Amino acid sequence: MEIILRQAVENLGHPGDVVTTTNGYARNYLLPRGFAYEATPGNKKRIAAEKSRLEAAENERRDSASGLAKRLEEVQLTFSARVGEEGKLFGSVTSQDIAEQLHAQGFNIEKRLIDLHEPIKALGVYRVPIKLHADVKPEIRVWVIKQ
């Protein structure tokens, strides 16, 4: 199915791009969430007129995300946890825990933006990426220490 992207979608394209995806991905994910339009002749004309406005809005979002990224790069979070033998934690450090500590430091980051593939279950220093924008992904340092 041919669609026109309204905003940047990772591994797909940028606003205003006309891309071809599978029917299910377009119908069930992109169109209902407002990430794309169907690529009809009328929509192609409309998106051509809106392209400069979309690019300006996208540049503004990217600039604000990169400003926040510079502040986030300096952040270091420390979690103290109970540890068993061999340095394994009794619990784990999840993206929810990281989001709560970021919120306590004044950053309003949702847990779904924190790109932690699986919870942290051992002591150490970890670099956790945060998806602020398709092009901007700063990493914060997370220290997990013994309680």
C-alpha positions in Angstrom: 0.0 0.0 0.0 1.3 3.4 -0.9 1.2 6.0 1.9 2.4 9.6 2.6 4.2 10.0 5.9 3.0 12.9 8.2 5.9 12.5 10.6 9.2 10.6 10.9 8.8 6.9 11.3 11.9 4.9 12.2 13.2 2.6 9.4 10.5 4.0 7.1 11.1 7.7 6.2 10.6 11.3 7.0 7.5 13.6 6.7 6.2 14.0 3.2 7.9 10.9 1.8 5.7 8.6 -0.3 6.6 5.0 0.7 5.2 1.6 0.1 4.4 -0.7 3.1 2.4 -3.8 3.7 -1.4 -3.3 3.8 -1.7 -4.5 7.4 1.1 -2.2 8.7 -0.5 0.8 7.0 -4.1 0.0 7.9 -3.5 -1.2 11.5 -0.7 1.0 12.7 0.2 4.0 10.6 -3.2 5.3 9.5 -5.1 5.0 12.8 -2.3 6.7 14.7 -2.1 9.6 12.3 1.4 8.9 11.2 0.4 8.7 7.5 -2.2 9.4 4.8 -3.3 7.2 2.0 -1.4 8.2 -1.2 -4.4 9.2 -3.3 -3.9 11.9 -6.0 -5.7 14.5 -3.9 -3.5 13.7 -0.9 -0.4 13.9 -3.0 -1.3 17.4 -4.1 -2.2 18.4 -0.6 1.1 17.1 0.9 3.1 18.9 -1.8 1.6 22.1 -0.6 2.1 21.2 3.1 5.7 19.9 2.6 7.4 23.1 3.6 5.3 23.5 6.7 5.9 19.9 7.6 9.7 20.3 7.1 9.7 23.4 9.3 7.7 21.6 12.1 10.0 18.6 11.8 13.1 20.8 12.1 11.6 22.5 15.1 10.9 19.1 16.8 14.4 17.9 16.0 16.0 21.1 17.4 14.1 20.9 20.6 14.9 17.2 20.9 18.6 17.8 20.3 18.6 20.6 23.0 17.1 18.1 25.5 19.6 15.5 24.3 22.5 17.7 25.3 21.1 18.0 28.8 20.4 14.3 29.0 23.9 13.3 27.9 25.2 14.7 31.2 22.7 12.8 33.4 23.9 9.9 35.5 21.4 7.9 37.5 22.4 5.7 40.5 20.3 2.8 41.7 21.2 1.0 44.9 19.9 -2.5 45.1 20.1 -5.6 47.2 22.4 -8.2 45.7 22.7 -11.9 46.1 25.8 -13.9 45.4 27.6 -13.5 42.1 26.4 -9.9 41.9 22.9 -10.6 40.7 20.1 -8.3 41.9 17.1 -9.6 43.8 14.9 -7.4 41.7 15.7 -5.5 38.5 16.0 -1.9 37.2 13.3 -1.3 34.6 12.5 1.6 32.2 9.8 2.7 34.7 12.4 3.1 37.5 14.6 5.1 35.1 11.7 7.3 34.0 10.8 8.0 37.7 14.4 9.1 38.5 14.5 11.3 35.4 11.2 12.8 36.4 12.6 13.5 39.9 15.5 15.4 38.2 13.1 17.5 36.2 13.0 15.6 32.9 9.6 14.6 31.6 10.5 11.5 29.7 7.9 8.7 29.2 9.0 5.1 30.0 8.2 4.0 26.4 10.9 6.4 25.1 13.6 4.6 27.2 15.1 2.0 24.9 15.9 -0.7 27.5 15.5 -4.0 25.8 15.4 -6.0 29.0 15.6 -5.0 32.7 19.0 -4.6 34.3 19.6 -7.5 36.6 23.3 -7.1 37.5 25.6 -4.6 39.1 27.6 -2.3 36.8 27.5 0.8 34.6 25.1 0.8 31.7 24.5 3.2 28.8 20.7 3.5 28.2 19.5 5.1 24.9 16.5 7.4 24.9 14.4 7.8 21.7 13.6 11.5 21.7 13.3 11.7 17.9 14.0 9.5 14.9 17.3 11.3 14.4 18.1 12.1 18.1 18.9 9.3 20.6 21.0 10.4 23.5 22.4 7.9 26.0 22.4 8.3 29.8 24.6 6.5 32.3 22.9 4.2 34.8 25.0 3.0 37.7 23.7 0.0 39.6 25.5 -0.3 43.0 25.3 -2.6 46.0 23.0 -1.4 48.8 
